[in-house]
Amino acid sequence: MASTDVFLRQDAAYRESVLPNAVRKRVAVEAGVTGFWRQFVGLDGAVIGIDTCGASAPADQLYKHFGITTAHVVEAAKSL
């Protein structure tokens, strides 16, 4: 989802076509606070991201440290 603001301004039919209510297993990846994404993945989904502050390093090192990796995303999706 490129812009949550734009998505949320769309009508209900469009939002349903993109995120159907029947699909309960969703994964969001955010290089920041994860709580915001619960509205899109629901309680049955998974959100991978960073919920702490103060870490400083190159992005690739931070992503690995916080589990924002392809392997972790695949693992999360399979676990759902």
VEXLO-333361 format. One record per residue: residue in three letters; x, y, z of N, C-alpha, C, O in turn. Coordinates in steps of 0.2 Angstrom, whole numbers, padded with zeros to 4 digits, always signed. Atoms other than C-alpha are relative to their C-alpha. Layout:
REM VEXLO-333361
ALAXYZXYZXYZXYZ...
This chain:
REM VEXLO-333361
MET+0004-0006+0000+0000+0000+0000+0005+0006+0000+0008+0007+0005ALA-0005-0005+0001+0009+0015-0006-0002+0006+0005+0003+0010+0007SER+0002-0006-0004-0001+0028+0004-0007-0002+0004-0012-0003+0001THR+0006+0002-0004-0013+0023+0018-0005+0006+0000-0011+0005+0000ASP+0004-0006+0000-0020+0041+0018-0005+0000-0007-0011+0001-0006VAL+0004+0000+0007-0026+0039-0001-0004-0006+0001-0010-0006-0001PHE+0004+0006-0001-0032+0021+0003-0006+0001+0004-0012-0001+0002LEU+0006-0001-0004-0043+0027+0017-0005+0005-0002-0011+0005+0000ARG+0005-0004+0003-0051+0040+0007-0004-0003-0006-0009+0000-0008GLN+0004+0003+0005-0057+0028-0006-0007-0003+0003-0007-0004+0009ASP+0007+0003-0003-0075+0021-0005+0001-0007+0002+0006-0010+0001ALA+0000+0007-0003-0079+0005+0004+0001-0005-0005+0004-0010-0004ALA+0000+0005+0005-0081-0005-0012+0008-0001-0002+0010-0007-0003TYR-0007+0001+0002-0063-0001-0017+0004-0003+0005+0008-0007+0004ARG-0003+0002-0006-0056-0004+0000-0001-0008+0001+0004-0012+0002GLU+0002+0007+0000-0065-0021+0000+0004-0004-0006+0006-0010-0005SER-0003+0003+0006-0058-0025-0017+0008-0001+0001+0011-0006-0001VAL-0007+0000-0001-0040-0022-0011+0001-0005+0006+0006-0009+0006LEU+0000+0004-0006-0042-0030+0007-0006-0003+0001-0010+0000+0006PRO+0006+0003-0001-0056-0041+0006-0001-0003+0008+0004-0006+0010ASN+0001+0002-0007-0064-0045+0023+0001-0008+0001+0002-0010+0006ALA-0001+0008+0000-0064-0064+0019+0007-0002+0001+0008-0007+0003VAL-0007+0001-0001-0045-0063+0019+0002+0002+0007+0003+0008+0008ARG-0001-0001-0007-0040-0064+0037+0008+0000+0001+0010+0002+0007LYS-0008+0001-0001-0021-0068+0035+0004+0004-0004+0005+0004-0010ARG-0004-0005+0003-0011-0053+0031+0006+0002+0004+0006+0001+0010VAL-0006-0002-0003+0006-0047+0034+0002+0007-0003+0002+0008-0009ALA-0002-0007+0002+0012-0029+0034+0008+0000+0003+0010-0002+0008VAL-0007-0001-0002+0030-0024+0035+0001+0008+0000+0000+0011-0005GLU-0001-0007-0001+0035-0007+0042+0006+0002+0003+0008-0001+0008ALA-0007-0001-0004+0052+0000+0046-0001+0006+0005+0002+0011+0005GLY+0002-0005-0005+0044+0010+0060-0005-0004+0005-0006-0010+0005VAL+0005+0002-0005+0030+0008+0073-0005-0005-0004-0008-0003-0009THR+0004+0005+0003+0019-0007+0070-0007+0000+0001-0011-0002-0003GLY+0007-0001-0002+0003-0003+0079-0005+0002-0005-0010+0000-0005PHE+0004-0003+0005-0004+0007+0065-0003-0005-0005-0008-0004-0007TRP+0002+0005+0005-0005-0008+0054-0005-0005+0002-0008-0008-0002ARG+0006+0005-0003-0017-0018+0065-0006+0002-0004-0010-0003-0005GLN+0006-0001+0004-0031-0009+0056-0001-0003-0006-0006-0004-0009PHE+0000+0003+0007-0026-0017+0040+0001-0007+0000-0002-0011-0004VAL-0001+0007+0000-0020-0034+0045-0005-0003+0005-0005-0009+0005GLY+0004+0003-0004-0032-0037+0059+0004-0004+0006+0010-0004+0006LEU-0003+0004-0006-0029-0047+0075+0003-0007-0002+0007-0009+0001ASP-0002+0007+0002-0026-0063+0065+0006+0001-0005+0009-0004-0007GLY-0006-0002+0005-0012-0054+0054+0006+0000+0004+0007+0000+0010ALA-0006-0001-0003+0006-0051+0057+0003+0007-0002+0002+0009-0008VAL-0004-0006+0002+0016-0035+0057+0007+0000+0002+0009-0002+0008ILE-0007+0000-0001+0034-0034+0056+0003+0007-0001+0002+0010-0006GLY-0002-0007+0000+0043-0018+0061+0004+0001+0006+0006-0004+0009ILE-0004-0003-0006+0052-0008+0074-0004+0003+0005-0008+0008+0003ASP+0004-0003-0005+0043-0004+0090+0005+0003+0006+0002+0005+0011THR-0004-0003-0005+0058+0004+0099+0004+0005-0003+0004+0006-0009CYS-0004-0006+0003+0069+0019+0097+0007+0000+0003+0008-0003+0008GLY-0006-0001-0002+0087+0023+0099+0006-0004-0003+0012-0003-0002ALA-0005+0004+0003+0096+0011+0088+0002+0004-0006-0001+0007-0009SER-0003-0004+0005+0108+0018+0076+0005-0005-0004+0010-0007-0001ALA-0005+0004+0005+0117+0009+0061-0003+0000-0007-0008+0003-0008PRO+0002+0000+0007+0116+0007+0043-0007-0005-0001-0008-0009+0003ALA+0007+0003+0001+0098+0001+0037+0001-0007+0000-0003-0011+0003ASP+0000+0007+0001+0103-0016+0032+0002-0004+0006-0001-0009+0008GLN-0002+0003-0006+0111-0020+0049-0006+0001+0005-0008-0004+0009LEU+0006+0000-0004+0095-0013+0058-0005-0004-0002-0009-0007+0002TYR+0006+0005+0002+0083-0023+0047+0002-0007+0002-0003-0010+0005LYS-0002+0007-0002+0093-0039+0051-0001+0000+0008-0004-0005+0010HIS+0001+0000-0008+0093-0034+0070-0007-0001+0002-0009-0004+0007PHE+0007+0000-0001+0074-0031+0070-0004-0005-0003-0010-0005-0003GLY+0004+0005+0004+0069-0045+0059-0004+0002-0006-0008-0001-0008ILE+0003-0003+0006+0064-0035+0044+0004-0003-0006+0008+0001-0009THR-0004+0004+0005+0071-0048+0032-0005-0004-0004-0011-0006-0002THR+0004+0004+0004+0064-0058+0018-0002-0007+0003-0008-0009+0003ALA+0001+0006-0003+0066-0074+0028-0005+0001+0006-0010-0004+0007HIS+0005-0001-0006+0056-0067+0043-0007+0002-0003-0012-0001+0000VAL+0006-0002+0003+0042-0060+0032-0003-0007-0003-0009-0008-0002VAL+0002+0007+0003+0041-0078+0023-0003-0004+0006-0008-0007+0006GLU+0001+0004-0006+0041-0086+0040-0007+0002+0004-0011-0002+0005ALA+0006-0003-0003+0027-0074+0047-0006-0002-0004-0011-0004-0002ALA+0006+0002+0005+0016-0078+0031-0002-0007+0001-0007-0009+0001LYS+0001+0007-0001+0018-0096+0033-0003-0002+0006-0007-0007+0007SER+0003+0001-0006+0014-0096+0051-0007+0002+0001-0011-0001+0005LEU+0007-0002+0000-0003-0088+0047-0004-0005-0003-0010-0005-0003
